[in-house]
Structures are given as C-alpha cells and as structure tokens.
Amino acid sequence: MTSVVSTRTRSADAAFAAVRDFYVSSRYARHRNDPDICDFTFGNPHEMPIAGLVSAVRERAVPRDKNWFAYKTSEHEPQAFLAGRVSRELGLAFEPADVALTAGAFAAIMVALHLVLDRGDEVVFSEPAWFCYEPMLLAADLVLRKVRLKGPAFDLDLDAIEAAIGPKTRLVIVNTPHNPTGRIYDRDALEALADLLERASVRFGRRIFLLSDEPYRRLRFDGRDFVSPAAVYPWTLISYSYGKVLLAPGQRLGYLALSPLMPLSDRQALRDAMFSAQMALGWCFPNAVMQYALPDLEELSIDGAALARRRDQLTGTLTRAGFDVLPPEGTFYLWSKWPAGDPDQHWNALADRKVFVMPGSIMGSPNYLRISLTASDRMVERALPAFAEIAAA
Ligand SMILES: Cc1ncc(COP(=O)(O)O)c(C=O)c1O
C-alpha cells in the first residue's frame, strides 16, 4: 500500500528527521523542560523577553478601529517604514513595494522559492547549513545541489559553487552571518560570487537568482561590517526575520526584500506576483499586531554585550580544554570541533552533566558542535566546568 503522505512531504520529512527526533524524542527532548539543565541547543530564549517587547505588542493589541484585526497583507505603513530603514541600513534605495512583510524568514524563504523557481529547478547551497533549507527545498519540489564550505574557516568555496551550477540552476542561497559557523562573508567574496553568477547566467542563458538569508544581520561581534549580497548582485532577494534580534521567534515577523539594483522590469514582475505567492502559500503575512508594532520593535535588540561575554567565556574554556573553536563574527552561535575522541560519547558526557549542545551531525558535520549563546549567564557559568571535564576524560 502506498503512503497517504505525499512524496514531497515524505522526502522533506526524511531530510528533517534528525532535527525532529532531536527535538521530540532524543535524550535532549526528554530533559528539554527540566529547570536545571544548561540548554545550548536551539536559538530560543532562556530568560524573560527583552525590555520593550511586551509593551510594544501589548499596546498594539488594543483595537483602535473596526479593521484592526481584519486580514492584513503587506500593510502600506510598515512597508514604507521598512523601505526607509532597510535603505539606510544597507545603503540601497529600497522602495516600499520592494519589501514584502512575512511571517518571519521561514515564510520569506518559502515565498522566494515559489516566486522564482519551478518544480525540478536546482538550488545550490553550502554546508554546513541551517537544517531547514533541505526540507523546505524538498517540500517545494526542488532539486538540491549541496557544496561544502571551505575549511578551516568555512569560507564560501566559489569553485565548488561554480562546478555545481548547471543549466537547471535557478537559485543560489547564501546565509550571512552564517548559521552555524558565525562567519560573515566580506565584500570581496560576495563580489567574486556575483561575477560567477553573472557568468553562469550568461553561459546557460537563464538568470540565476541569489537568496541572501540574513536573519542574523544585526547580530555582529566586535563592530564587524556587513555587506548584503543585495548590494553586489542585482538579482538578489533578502530574507529577514525579527525572531533573532528580538529573541522572540514565536512572534512571527520578517520580510522578503528585492534588491533595488534589480532591473525594474524584473523587479516589477516579482512585486506584482508577490501578493499571490504569499496568499497561495497560506497567507504568509505577519499578524496584524506585529505589523503595527514594527516601528517600536525595530528599535529593540537582545544584549549584544551579553552575547559577546558568553562567547568569550566559552571560547576561553573550550580552547584551553582542547576544543577547536571558530571565533564567530556574527549570529548567536559558537561552532567548534569536538576534542579528540568519539563525538557521541562527548555529547553524552555533557548530557550526563545536564549540558545539552547541538550535535554537528544534524548539520552534516559529526566532528563539530554548535553552542547557542542564547543560554543564560547562569547556564554558561554552570556549564564551563563540564566542558573542561569531558575533554579531559
Ligand atoms: C539561517 C536561518 N534562516 C532562517 C531562519 C528562520 O528564522 P525565523 O524562524 O525567525 O523565521 C533561521 C532560524 O533559525 C536561520 O537560522
């Protein structure tokens, strides 16, 4: 008997199985809600919400007219507000119609995939990667072309990307600042990528788009610069989310933005199709209250100094213990190689001490681990000796 579940959902499910099992049935899942664990797994909050978030949402939850909770698309006011803010932030002249409000980066990515890709088109992305690209691409009936980032610093491997591009390639995904490695790609790397995409588009007679997934854009360490790929390659779509900077991923708000450098004919075609794509995919717009609250939310951020402090504490202890840590330039993750020995054994030894990290195997990198710096200071303090102990054992 064939399955009642569609083939594409089954393939997405198979690609997501490791993460799902980790979340719902692993040793971590059994202890996820214990109050005394040190949880470094997902980018979730482990303290009460940041100042200003609750009041911004609460204030806009009170209706001011009868349409307050009517269907909301990309409402003009937040769209115009965002166009101004994103233009200033990225040094590009976005028009309001270039910015589609979405229910976070998840929805922005899915809308982008449906906007520019047809079933069977190929998408290139680099690994290790955020573990949802693969199931999302499979759920959209797309074909994956995965390449590896180049060690030891996990740079974009432009030769590998070029080799992976073929006549069916329609999209390349770049995630900067990068989850899980914390790398931020500089202008030189992005310009070289843009050149390559331009040449490949000409060679195959078909425009290749770039999806720049930038939800961690504002989370950068040591005053690092950020260049959006949208500033160097005109056929770029940006996915953004407030879930990271506000550390409130359950309150869905983000956008999909078209590079203003894109020729107007292409940009207009995408703008025109945006509403239908968002509607047809299941009303991918943010809730009314989050749209109204956007100007206030735009001013808020998690504490970057606290993230840097945790990064430094963990980097110091882990490095001394024999972990090979890649200092993150952005995001709120720390990516590190396990010390010598069996990674599973190390993971379990940490779990024995109530310390839970994301195993790199979930991101196709079994010799690595990812530590989320969204853990509380108390969790970090309690976990530091555990990291040292398991490395020495
Ligand atoms: C690289 C990357 N892109 C997109 C997302 C989705 O963000 P959101 O859940 O805020 O939509 C995440 C979330 O972890 C991410 O790490």
PDBQT file of the ligand as one rigid body, heavy atoms in Angstrom, charges set to zero:
ROOT
HETATM    1  C1  LIG A 401      19.787  30.744   8.730  1.00  0.00    +0.000 C 
HETATM    2  C2  LIG A 401      18.378  30.845   9.153  1.00  0.00    +0.000 A 
HETATM    3  N1  LIG A 401      17.465  31.257   8.271  1.00  0.00    +0.000 NA
HETATM    4  C3  LIG A 401      16.166  31.383   8.598  1.00  0.00    +0.000 A 
HETATM    5  C4  LIG A 401      15.742  31.081   9.865  1.00  0.00    +0.000 A 
HETATM    6  C5  LIG A 401      14.275  31.214  10.199  1.00  0.00    +0.000 C 
HETATM    7  O1  LIG A 401      14.084  32.291  11.063  1.00  0.00    +0.000 OA
HETATM    8  P1  LIG A 401      12.605  32.578  11.664  1.00  0.00    +0.000 P 
HETATM    9  O2  LIG A 401      12.205  31.360  12.438  1.00  0.00    +0.000 OA
HETATM   10  O3  LIG A 401      12.799  33.744  12.562  1.00  0.00    +0.000 OA
HETATM   11  O4  LIG A 401      11.730  32.801  10.519  1.00  0.00    +0.000 OA
HETATM   12  C6  LIG A 401      16.643  30.608  10.814  1.00  0.00    +0.000 A 
HETATM   13  C7  LIG A 401      16.200  30.223  12.170  1.00  0.00    +0.000 C 
HETATM   14  O5  LIG A 401      16.889  29.570  12.900  1.00  0.00    +0.000 OA
HETATM   15  C8  LIG A 401      18.007  30.507  10.458  1.00  0.00    +0.000 A 
HETATM   16  O6  LIG A 401      18.933  30.087  11.319  1.00  0.00    +0.000 OA
ENDROOT
TORSDOF 0
